[in-house]
């Protein structure tokens, strides 16, 4: 990957998008999703850092398309941000009107091997990121009720060396990397109950497969003795939503459209790309700015998505041009919309300023 030209890397990225869509639409995957939802009706959302290493479906062996991901730099969110509040509230309302409950997983991440592999967004300060996500959980409880019988917000840590989840609850902390032997589901469910004494039984039963999946994934990770992705090697800045397919570690920096001040995260992402080039971690022949907005229906919804994607691309273009003028000429801009039903990423062609 490392030595290929920027054009080759971009072609490869679109190929990855096409592959993801065709996997997602295949009968196996779509039936697996339907069955999963029938067995586990709780609506799952996860708030996470833009760091590509944090991929919850992959780390929990959950079919893609079940967990709704919201990504932003450093996993920073505030329910007072108008657009974020809107997205979360709409998603929850949708689920609740269909008789489903919601589990909102708010994550921070760190590396047990080296603090330098932690979250750049928080200056590698794990304690600060935990305080921050606990605050988001408080905002969720303010919004959806502190009895948590319909919407249950939780804080999870994500340890990136082994992809291990650390569950935080009223009953303490549970690091899934420390689970010994091969406990059966009943034992794990009892542990969960101790950790979350007030969690509705339905939500607990739907959280259980994530726990089981993560324990298996940790074991597989250990067995594979995979190389830990130590360094930043990102060469793509993604802005918007619909980047599920980019779960290669350390390839893309994803800036969600949620914060009312997008310029900070965009400038920071561009700064990381610049230092990647400066230190020779990526070729310096170019980087990609990929903007995307998802739509659910043809017509008006798609037309709006097109405008959103173009606006975000133009906005990021201006920020990068202003903040990193020496990096700016190396930018290649591509803009797309994502059909949420098929996960098809459709290019809107090269950007015109
Ligand atoms: Zn991070």
Boltz pocket constraint, residues with backbone or C-beta under 6 A from the ligand:
constraints:
  - pocket:
      binder: B
      contacts: [[A, 49], [A, 50], [A, 51], [A, 73], [A, 74], [A, 75], [A, 109], [A, 118], [A, 119], [A, 120], [A, 121], [A, 122]]
      max_distance: 6.0
